[in-house]
Amino acid sequence: MDATQYTTAVFTNMNSTMSSMELSLEIPVSTFIKCLTVALCFVACIGGCIGNILVILAIVKTKKLRTSANTFLVSLAVADFCSCSLILPLIAVGFVSLEVITTNHFMCRSFYSTVFTFSPVSVEHLILIAVNRYILINRSPKTYVRLFNKHSIPVILGIVWAGNIMLNVGYLYYAYEELRINGMDYCIFEQTNIFTLSYRIYSFLVAVLGSFVIIPVLYMLTFRTVRKSQLRVTQEHSTMAITQSTVADHVTSVAVVQTNHTTAINCLQMVPVGESESGGASNQIMSRNTGKEVATADQSKKSRKILSASEIKIIKVNFVIFLTNILFLLPLIIILIANFGNLSHAQFVILMLPIGLNSAVNPLVYCGFNRNFRHAFKGILKW
């Protein structure tokens, strides 16, 4: 098998020569950086696994967190747990000895199969979460319940997971090749058949359009609606305050007039004292009823304010998760575009490091930006 046949292979860096292939089998960093990276992978692996398990347990055990949107977070936490437990250790192995991954075909298939499965799944979950928030805020409750309920959500998640696993298996079957150089077989991924080209285009569109177009647009529309809702609630609060002030003034005026009238009648001894007391009791009943209406209005206003603040917090947490994913995914997207989709094994291992670390960071985002998650984490750890 000639090396010149694979000048377009996505995970090789060959320029029609075997020497360039051999040069690409070393991670181009110092020994100190390699050791530091391996330690970072180890810490992120342990911390990320524990953090994502806590996320799953918190949502399952805490009633306030058992919502349809958080069902997607459970599935995302499962993908993050798999990334921390599988991808990060393999990245550490690649930094110690890249040749172990490129020449051991089991390790090669294991590394790329986990990467091709869990990385697209994470992006697709972020898209689903953005769609969920958009429909909840911008569409009617009936539409939301029809699309996201206890029957439809498992089906949606099952399609996402099953679709990615099937595509991954097909890609590994059709694209995986072995290239013999100087008596050593190296794994590469051939990109000339229709299936592999289609998979590359699909993955690129999901990563780029999903992360940089679809999700930002959905959150922009969602935040715009939230802003309008906040302004509307503020206006309603102002109107309610004016109405309450008017009612209070009216009650005071009626009370003053009735008191003066009763005093005059009593002075002239035209009406018995019992009727005066009856008039006072009537005034007290009217004042009490007005007070109840005001209290009910205040309670309704407070309830509406709490619900609005809760929804806004959830949207902000999801948006921060999206921003962290974009931050860690951006280097891979930039290098892929710059190299027209062609990467060496060394480049790919380096670029997958921030994506693997992102899976360990998400639980920190939940804990840092959501009080319910913090309380749930504390309760689980105390238990």
N, C-alpha and C positions, 0 to 999 in steps of 0.2 A: 504494500500500500504506500503510494508516493505522497510525500508531504505536500507537494504542489497541488494536490487535489483538494486540499482543505484550507486554501488561502482565505476563505470566507467563514471559517468555523468561528462560532461565537465565543468560545472560551479558549481559544488559542490566539497566539500573537505571532503568526508565521508570515514572513514575507517571502514565500517560496523557497526558504532555506531551512535546513534542520538546525542550524546554529541558533537562530532566533527562537526556535521552539525550546531549545535547551536553556537559553537564557531566561525564559519566562517561567521556569520552574523554581525560582527562588523569590521569596518575599523580599523586596528591595528596601529593607529597614535594618537598623543596627540590632545587635544582640540584646542590648538593654531595652529597646522598644519592643522586641519580641517577648521578652520576659514580662514586661509591664502589661502587654496586651493579653498574655496568657493569664496573668493574675486577675486582670479586669474581667476576662471571660468567666473565670471561676467564680468571682464574687457576684457578677451579674447573673450567672446561672443559678446559684443558690438563692440569692435574693429575689430574682424574678420568679422562680418556681414557688417560693413561699408566698410572695406578694399576690400572684395570680390565683393561688389556692385560697388565700384570704378573700379575694374579690368574689370568687364563686360561692364560698361559704357565707359571706356577708349578704349576698343577694338572696340566697336560699333561706337563710335563717331570719332575716330582718323583714318584717311585713312592709315597712315603708319603701323598701327597695325592690319589692317583687312587682315590678311594672313591665309592660310590654317592651319598652325601650331597653330596660336592663336585661331582658332576655338576650338581646343582641350583645350586650356587654359580657354576659356569661359565655356565649359562644366565642367572642373575641378573646376572652381570658383563657379559654381552652387553647386557641391557636397560639396565644402568647406563651402559655405554659409549654407547649410543644416546641416553640422556637427557642425558649430558654434552655430546655432540657436536651434538645437535639442539635440545633444549629450552632449554638455558642460553643459546646465542646468540640464540634468538628472544626469550627473556625480556629480554636486554640490548637488543635492538631495541625491544621494547615500552616499556622505561624511557626510551630516547632519544626515541622518537616512537611513541606508542600508535596514532596515526592510521594509521601504515604497516600495522599488523596489522589494524585494523578496517575500512579502506577498500580495501586490496589483497587481493583474494579469494584469490589464491594463497598469500600469507603467512598469511592467516586460516585457510585449510584446513590448511596445513602445520603451524601451531602447534597447533591443537586436535587434529589427527589424531595427532601424535606424543604429545601429552599423554594422549589417550584410549587410546592403545595401550600405552605403556610404564609408565605409573603403575599401572594395574590388574595388569599382568603382574608387577611387582615385589611387590605384595601377595600375589598368588596363589603366587609362588615362596616367599615366607615361610611361607605356609600349608603348602605341600608339604614344606618343610624341617622344620617342626614335626611334621607327620604322620610323616615319615621317622624322626626322632629318637624319637618316641613308640613307634612299632612296633618299632624296634630294641631299646629298653630294656624295654618292657612286654609284648612278644609273643615267641613262640618263633622261633628262627632260621629254621625252615622257612617260617613265615608271612612273615617279612621278605624272604627270598630269593624267595619266590613273588610278592610284590608289587613289590619293587624289585630288578630284575636288568637285565642289559645289553640285554634285549629290551623290557622294559616301560617303563623310564625314558625312552628316546627317544619312545615313543608318548605318554606322559603329557605331556612337554614340548611335543611337536608339537601336541597337543590344546589346551594352554594358549595357545600362540602363535597357532595358526590360529584358535581361537575368538575371541580378542581382536581380531585383525585383521579378521575377518569382521564382528564386531559394530561395530567402529569404522567400517568402510566403509559399513555399513547406516545407522549413526547419522548420518554426514556426508551421506549421500544423502537421508535422510528429514527431517533436522532443519535442515539448512543453508538459510538464507533471506537475502535482501537487502532492506534497509529504506532507502528514499530519504528523506533529510531535507535540506532546503535545497539540493536539486540534487546531493547526494552520497549514494552508495550505501554503506551500512554492513552488515557481516555480523553476523547474529544466529543463534541456534539456537532454533527454535520447538519448544515442548514439549507440544503438544496432541494429537498422534496417539498411537496405542497403542504403536507401536514405540519412539518416543523416551521415552515414560513408562516403558515396561518396562526400557529401557536405564538410565535414571536410577535406578530402584529396584534393579536388579541391581548397578550400580556402588556405590550407597550401602550395600547389604547386604554386598558384598565388603569394602568399606573399613571399615565399622563392625563388623559381626559378625566378620569375619576378624581384624581388628587388635585389637579390644577384648574379644572373647569366645572365639573358637575357638583362636587361637594362645596366649593366656594360660592357658586351661584345659589345653591339651596340655602346655605347659611345666611347669605346676604338677604335673600327674600324673607327668611324666617326672622332675622333680627329687625328688618324693616317693619314687619307686621307687629313684632313685640313692641317696638318703639311707638307705633301708632296706638297700640293698646294701652301703653303707659300714659300717653297724652290724653286718651279718652277717659281713663280712670281718674287722672288728675282733674280734668274738667268736671267729671261727675262729683268728685269730692268737693270741689269748689261750689257747685250748684247745690249740693246737699247741705253744705255749711250755711249758705245764704238762706235756704229754705228753713233750716232749723232755727236760725236767728229770727226770721220772720214769724214763725210759729210761736216762738218764745215771747216776742214782742206782743203778738196778738193775745196770747194767754194772759200776759201781764195787764194789758189794757182792759180785757174783759173782767179780770179780777178786780181791778181798781174801780171800774164803773159799777160792778155788782156790789162791791163793798160800800161805796158811797150811797147807792140806792137803798141798800139794807139799813144803813145808819140813819138815813133820812126818815125811812118808814118807821123805824123803831122809836126815833125821837118824837114823831107825830102820833105814835101808838095807833097806827092804822092797821098794822099787821101783827099777829102774834109772833112771839119769839121763836116758836117751833118752825114757822115757815122760813124765818131768817136762817135758822140752823140748817133747814133743808136746802136753802140756796147755797150756804157754805159747803154743805156736803156735796151738792151737785158740782160746785166749782172744784172741790178736791178730786172728785171722780174724773172730771174732764182733764185736770192737770195730770192725774195719774195715768190716764189713757194716753195723753200726749207724750208723757215721759216714756211709756212703754214703746210707743212708735219710734221715738228718737233712739232708745236703746236698741230696738230691733234693727234700725237703720245703721247704727254704729256697728253692731255685730255683723251685719251683712257686709258692710264696707270692710271691716277687719278681715273677714273670711276671704273676700275677694282679693284683698291685698296679699294675704299669705299665699293663696294659690298662684297668683301671678308671680310673686317672688320665687316660689318653688320651681315653677316651670322655667323661669329665666335662668336659675342656677343650674338646672339640668342641661339646658342648651349650652350654657357657657362651659360646663365641664366637657361635654361632647366636642365643643369647638376647640378647646385646649388640647384634647386628645388628638384631634385632627391636625392641629398645628405641630405638635411634637412628631407625629408620623411624617408630615411633610419635611420637617427639618432633617430627620434621619434618612429619608428616602431621596432627598434632593441630590446628594453626591452621586448616587448610582445613576439617576436620570441624566445628569449633566455629562458624565463620562460616557454613557451609552450613546447619547446624541453626538458627542464629540468624536467618538470612534466608530460611528455608524453601526452600532450594535456588536462590534467585535471586541471581545475582552479576553485577556489571558486568564489562566487559573489564578495567578497571583493577584491580578487586579480584582477579580471577582471575590476572592476571599477577603481582601481588604475592604471592599465596598459593602460586603454583607455584614461586616462588623457593626456599623452603626444601626443597621436594621435589626440585628439580633439584640443589641442593647436597648433599642426602643421597646421591645417586648418586656424588658425589665423595668422600664420607666413608667409605663401606663398605670400600674397600681399606685405609684407615688402621686400621680395626677389625681386619681380618684380620691385618695386620702387627703391630699392638700386642698382640693377645691370643693369637697362635699362633706358637710358635717355628719350626715347620716352614715357615710362610709367610715369616717373616723370613729364614731361611736360603735359601729358594728365591729370594726377591727379590734378596738379596745376590749369589747365584750368577749370576742373569740379568744384573744390572747390571754385574758384573765382566766377564762374557763380552762 
